Amino acid sequence: MDNTAQIDYWNGPAGEKWVRDADRLDRMLGPFAEAIIETVKLSAGQRVTDIGCGAGALSLGIEAGTVNVDVTGVDVSEPLVALARRRAEAAGARAKFVVADASSWVPEAPADAVVSRFGVMFFAEPVAAFANIRAGTKPGGQLSFACWRPLADNPWALTPLMTALPLLKEPPAPPEPGAPGPFAFGEEARIREILGASGWSEITIKAWDGDMRLPGADPAETAGFLMEIGPLARLIKEQALDEAPIRAALQAEVRKHAGTDGRTRMKAAAWIVGARA
Ligand SMILES: C[S@@+](CC[C@H](N)C(=O)[O-])C[C@H]1O[C@@H](n2cnc3c(N)ncnc32)[C@H](O)[C@@H]1O
């Protein structure tokens, strides 16, 4: 299974940006960690795997919220795993973090539960990856993950792209359907197909809709964040775009969404997916 492109991506400048922005991203994505934690029922002594754990917020949240569970976070990104380990040490947490490709990684002992916050949409061969994840889970073990619904349902990601569109050198090529990336699990039917084909059962898919608070104390900071992370950031880099006009257009757009506190909230739409091994 060739996940090289994603492994390179998350070990390159994108991974470094996620490290720099980890605290802000965790605040933005906090509601999704809560939604996952709510769905997983754990008892003392159980083992949990966090797939694509990044800087470890979900792993550490699970350990903090449950007595005596063994959490292992797995991620291909060396810089993010290094940050997760530093955070665990600072918090006195026992969670372990491993640099590995979750599509082939084998745990020391099967997990009672597998969780992921936006870390499962990057596999080149998702059925094979989810079959491997299931093989590392006890029969009947729980799966709970968050993934984005389609880009069109996520104004927090679509609005920056649409704002920058007139300033791009060429319109972005639409991603191949199902190609690895943040919106690869947008379609409910595809999630059911992948999980069913990889042997998971009792699949539940619930919509999460809400206003997501974007990082930044004011529209200028928020616009800066949107240029750093996400689909627009990729385009700016790929097309070597002049950033100044994009920043100005984005600030004007973001200002329309800012509340009286200066903070920007935009609609986000995700799936909270559950299944049993
Ligand atoms: C959108 S980030 C989410 C990070 C973290 N779960 C969070 O919520 O902050 C996606 C993560 O998936 C990881 N990832 C991508 N492909 C992976 C793979 N094949 N195996 C393990 N992790 C992977 C990336 O390195 C990245 O840290």
The ligand as a Tripos MOL2 file, in Angstrom:
@<TRIPOS>MOLECULE
LIG
   27    29     1     0     0
SMALL
NO_CHARGES

@<TRIPOS>ATOM
      1 C1         -6.0450   16.2460    9.8880 C.3       1 LIG1
      2 S1         -4.7220   15.6060   10.8060 S.3       1 LIG1
      3 C2         -5.5240   15.1970   12.3470 C.3       1 LIG1
      4 C3         -4.5500   15.0430   13.4920 C.3       1 LIG1
      5 C4         -5.1860   14.7360   14.8490 C.3       1 LIG1
      6 N1         -5.9810   13.5340   14.8280 N.3       1 LIG1
      7 C5         -5.9970   15.9080   15.3280 C.2       1 LIG1
      8 O1         -7.2160   15.8190   15.3680 O.co2     1 LIG1
      9 O2         -5.3720   16.9280   15.6940 O.co2     1 LIG1
     10 C6         -4.4910   14.0190   10.0430 C.3       1 LIG1
     11 C7         -3.3920   13.1710   10.6500 C.3       1 LIG1
     12 O3         -3.3940   11.8870   10.0240 O.3       1 LIG1
     13 C8         -2.0520   11.4660    9.9070 C.3       1 LIG1
     14 N2         -1.9650   10.4020    8.8910 N.ar      1 LIG1
     15 C9         -2.1280   10.5100    7.5410 C.ar      1 LIG1
     16 N3         -1.9700    9.3120    6.9480 N.ar      1 LIG1
     17 C10        -1.6960    8.4090    7.9400 C.ar      1 LIG1
     18 C11        -1.4320    7.0020    7.9640 C.ar      1 LIG1
     19 N4         -1.3970    6.2670    6.8400 N.pl3     1 LIG1
     20 N5         -1.1920    6.4130    9.1670 N.ar      1 LIG1
     21 C12        -1.1970    7.1460   10.3100 C.ar      1 LIG1
     22 N6         -1.4450    8.4820   10.3360 N.ar      1 LIG1
     23 C13        -1.6950    9.1030    9.1760 C.ar      1 LIG1
     24 C14        -1.3090   12.7420    9.5630 C.3       1 LIG1
     25 O4          0.0670   12.6530    9.7870 O.3       1 LIG1
     26 C15        -2.0170   13.7540   10.4620 C.3       1 LIG1
     27 O5         -1.3650   13.8860   11.7010 O.3       1 LIG1
@<TRIPOS>BOND
     1     1     2 1
     2     2     3 1
     3     2    10 1
     4     3     4 1
     5     4     5 1
     6     5     6 1
     7     5     7 1
     8     7     8 2
     9     7     9 1
    10    10    11 1
    11    11    12 1
    12    11    26 1
    13    12    13 1
    14    13    14 1
    15    13    24 1
    16    14    15 ar
    17    14    23 ar
    18    15    16 ar
    19    16    17 ar
    20    17    18 ar
    21    17    23 ar
    22    18    19 1
    23    18    20 ar
    24    20    21 ar
    25    21    22 ar
    26    22    23 ar
    27    24    25 1
    28    24    26 1
    29    26    27 1
@<TRIPOS>SUBSTRUCTURE
     1 LIG1         1 GROUP 0 **** ****
